[in-house]
C-alpha cells in the first residue's frame, strides 16, 4: 500500500533548511510527549503541549512538571499547556506522541480543525482494526498531511535529563525533515535523517512485540543465551516483514530498528520488556496489564502486525507467540516447546 500524501519533495514552499518551526503542537502529554515538548522549546520553538483531560492540563499548569509521568523534569518556560478542546490556530506543525490505538481518531479530529500540516509521529504501534502503520493511518485520515517518523533508542527520562541520545528522523520531503531536525535536535539529542518513513514505523512497532518475548524468556529464567537468541530471531522477523512491504534494510539495521530493539529488549525500564518479565515469572497477561497505568504498546501491536504479515505471506513465529501469550490461548511452556521443535529454515541467512 502506498501512503504518499502531502506535497512531494520540492513542492513545499522553500524555507531555510536550518529554520525551526515557529509554533508546534505536541499531541500527548505522557513522559515522551513532555520530554519532546521540552526539547522543542529549548530549540526556540513556541510549543503547545496538549493534555488529554482538563484535569491533567490544570495539574501541568499548576506544577509546571509532569509529576505523574516524568517527575523531576520541570517544563521549559517555552511550553504552554493546553487541554483537549483548546484552539490550535496558528500551529505550523504537529508532533504526535499519543497512544497508537487512538491515532486515527485524533488525526481525523485534527483534519477537521486545521489545514494539512507536517506531522511527526513519535508513537510506535500498528492499528489493530486495520493493520496500518501510523503514517499510513495519518494519510488516510488527514489527506495532504506530510508524515514523518521520529523513532529510536530513547527513553524519555534520558532525553529529559540531557543524557546522550540519538534517533532516526524520517521524512520524504527534505525541507520538512530539516525543519523538524532544527526544531528538536540538540548536541545531546542527535537526529539522523532518513527518507524511509515506513521502515522507521515498522522498526518502532515490532521491537515492542519482540521485547515482550525477550522479557518473558528472562522472567522464566531461561538464561541470557536464550534471550539473545530471541532478540536476534525477532530481528530476523522484522527484516522479513520489511522486505515484504518494501522498506530499506538499512533502516531496520539503524537506530529506529536494531538500536531501538536492543534498548527495549534489554532494559527493565522498558514497559514492554517488564511486562514480558512479569508474564514469564507466572503472572497472567490480563493481570499484568490491568495493574499498569501506562500503555505497553507491544501487547496491542502483536496481533495487528501478524495481520499485516499474513497479508504478505510472511511467517512471524515470535510475534505469533507473543499474541497468543497476551490473549491467553497458549501457555508459555507450550510456546517454548513449539518454538524449540520448529524445523530450521532452509535459508540460514537472517
N, C-alpha and C positions, 0 to 999 in steps of 0.2 A: 504494500500500500504506500502511495506517495503522500507525504504530508507537507509538501511545499505550500507555503502561504505567505502573504505579505509581499513587499517589494523584493525583487531579485537583487543580487549584488550590483551596485552601481545605479540602481533606480532610485534609491533613497536620496533625498536631498543631502548634499555633501556637508558634513560637519567636520570640525577639526578632529583628527584622529586621536588627539590626546585630551579632548574636552569631555569632562564627565557630564552626565545628565544634571540639569539644574534641580529637578524635583522628581523623586520616585516614591511609589507606594510599596511597602513591604506587606504582603498579604500573609498573615500568620505570625502571631506573637509568641511562639514557643521559644525554646532555647536557641535553635538555629536561626529563626527569624530575628530574634533580638540581637544575636551576635552579628548578623549581616547588616541589620539596621545601624548598629554602631560603626561597622566598617564603612558603610556608605557615608554616614555623617562625618566620620573622620577624614574622608576623602573630599569633603566640601560639598556634598550633595544635600539638598534640602530633603529630609527623609520623613515620611509619614508611616508610622507603624500601626497597622490595623489589628486591634484586638478582636477576639471572637465574640465577646459579650461586652455590654456596657459596664458590668461589674469589673471585668478584667481591665477595661480601659481606665476606670477610676482608680483601681489599685496601682496601675503603672504610672498614672499621672501623679498620684499621691506619693508613692515611694521613690519614683524615678529609678526603679530597679525591678527586674522581673524575679521577685523573690520565690515564686512558685517553680520557675523553670530554669533560671540562670542566676542563682543567688551569688552575690559578691561582685557583680559586673554592673556598675551604675550605667544608666542610659546616658549616651552622649548628649550634650546640650543641644545638638542639632537635630535630635529625634523628637518629632511631635507625635503624640499618641492619639489615634482616632478610634472610634467604635465602628461597629458593623454597618451602621446607617449613615455615617458622616460623608460629606461631599468630597469627591476626588477631583473636582475641576482643577485643571492646570497641571495635572500629573503628566510627565513626559514618558515614563516607562514604569513597568510593573515587575517587582521581584516576588515570585510566588513561592511561599515556603509553608503552605498549609498541607494537611494530610492528603495523600494521593486520592483516596476514595471520595473526597469532597471536591476534587479539582474541576470536573466538568460543570457541576452546578455553579461554582464560583466563576468559572470562565464565562458561562452564559450570562451571569449577572453583570459582570464587567462589560460584556459586549453591549448590554442594554444601556449602560451608564456612560461609556466612553467611546471615542473613535478608535480604530485599530492602533495598537501601540506595540513597541517591543516588550516582550515578556520573557524574562529569565526565570527558568524553573529550577529551584533548588530542592524540590521534593523528589522522593525516589519511590517509584512504585508502578504498578500496572493496574488499569481499571478492571475490576472483577467482572463487571457486566459485559464488557466489550473486548477485553484483551488488548486494548490500546495502550501504548506508552503515552506519557503525559504530553509530549509535544504533538503527538497525533491527535489527542483529545482536544488540545488547545485549538488546533487548526480547524477541527470540525465544529467546535463550539463558538469560536470567535474568528470568522473568516477575515483575513487581512492582518491579523496579529502576526508579529515576527518572532518565532520561537528561538530561544537559546536555552542551553542547559549548563548549570553550574554544578559540578559533581566531582568528588574526590575524597581522599582520606582525611577528613576534617571533623573533629569533634568540636561542638560549639564552644565548650569551655576553653579549649586550646586557642581558638581564634579570638575569643573574648579576652583572654589573658595576654595576647600578643606573642604567643609562642610561635615558632616557625611552622608554617603550614603551607600546603600547595594543593591546587585543584585544577581541573580542566574547565575551561570556558568555551563552549562550543556554540557557534552560530554560523550560518551560511553567508550572512552579509558581513563583510569585513569591517565596514564602518561601524555597524552596531556592535560587533564584537569588540572593537577597540574602545568604544564609548563605555560599554559595560566594564571592561577592564579598568578604565580610568575612574569609574565610579565606585569600584570595590577594592582594588588591589592596594597593597602596601608592601614595604620591604619584608614584613613578616607574613604576609598573606599573598603568596605568589600565584598568579593565574596564568596557565599555559593555554595558548589558543588552539582551536580545532574547528573544522567545518562539520564534523561528524556528530550532528545533534542526536540522531537516533542511537548511535553507538554509545554516547555518553549516558543516554537514558537507560539503555539495556544494562550497562555495567552497574549503574547505581541501583537498579531494581533487583537484578538477580543475585547480587552479592548479599543482600539481606536474607534471602532464602538459604543460601549456602552457609551463612553464618549461623543460622538456627541448627543446621545439620552439624556443623563443627562444634557448636555448644553442646548438643546432645551427646556427641561422641565423648567430649570431655567430662560432661556430667555423669555419664555412665561408667567412667573410669577405664575407658578402652585404651588410653595411652596417647602420648604425643605423636607417635608414628601414625596411628590411625587418624588422628585429627589432621595431620599434614596431608595424608592421602586423600581425605575427604575434601580438603580445600583445593588440592590440585585437580582432582576429578571434577569438582564443581566448576572450576575454571574451564576445564575442557568442555563442559556443558554450555557455558557461556559462549565459548568460541564456536561451537556447532550451531547454536541458535543464531549467533551473529552472522555467520556465513550464509545462513538460510535467508535472513532478512536484509542482507546487503550492507552491513556495517563494516567498517575498516578494522582489520585485525589489530592494527597499531593502537587504535583507541582502547580496545579491551586489554591490551598489554600495558597501558599507561595508567595515569593517576585515577581516571574515572572507572577503570576496570580492575586490573590486578592490584593497584595501590589501595583502592577503597576496600577490596576484598580482604587484603592482608590485615588492615586495621580492624575491620568489622568482625572478622572471624577469629581474631586472636586476643581481643581485649574484652574484659568483663564490663567495661564502660558501655559497650555496645548493647543496646536494648535487645537486639536480635540474638546475639550470642548468649546473653544472660538468660533469655527465655529458653533457648535450647538447652542450656545447662540445667535449668530447673526441671525441664521435662526429662532429660537424661537421668537426673537424680531421682526420678519417681513421681514427680507431680504430673497431674493431668494437664493437658494443654488448656482446657477450659478454665481450670482453677488458676493456673499461672497467668493467663490473660486477664481474668476477672480481677486479679489482685493488683493490676497495673493501672497507673494513672496516665501513662503515656502510650502512644501507638507503637507497636512493633510491626513495622510495615511488611516484613517478610512473611508474617502469618497470613496477611491478606493477599500478598502477591503470589504465593506459591501456586495456588490453583489457577490463577489468572494467567501466569506465564506458561503453565502447562497447556492451557487452551491455545495460546499463540503458537507454541511449539507443535501441537498436534496439527494445526492448520498447515504447517510447513513440513510435516512428516519427520520431525526431529525428536529423538529419544532423550529425555532428561530424567534418568532414574533417581538422582539425588533430590531434585526438585519434587518429583513424584512422591518420594519417601517423606519429605517434609510436609507436603499437602496432606498425605494420609495421617501423619503423626498429629498434625494440628486438628484434623477432623475426627480423629479417634477411630479410624477404620482399620488401622493396623497398629500393633504394639511395636515398641522399639526393638524388642527381641526378634519379632517376625521380620522387621525391616532389615535388621543387621544380617540375619540368616539369609534372606533372599538376595541381598546385595553381594554377600560373600560367595554365593553359589552362582552368580551370573557368569556366563562364559566370557572369557576375554575377547575383546573385539579383534576382528581380523586385521584391522589397521591400527598399529600400536602408536601412531603419532597422536599428540594432543589434538 
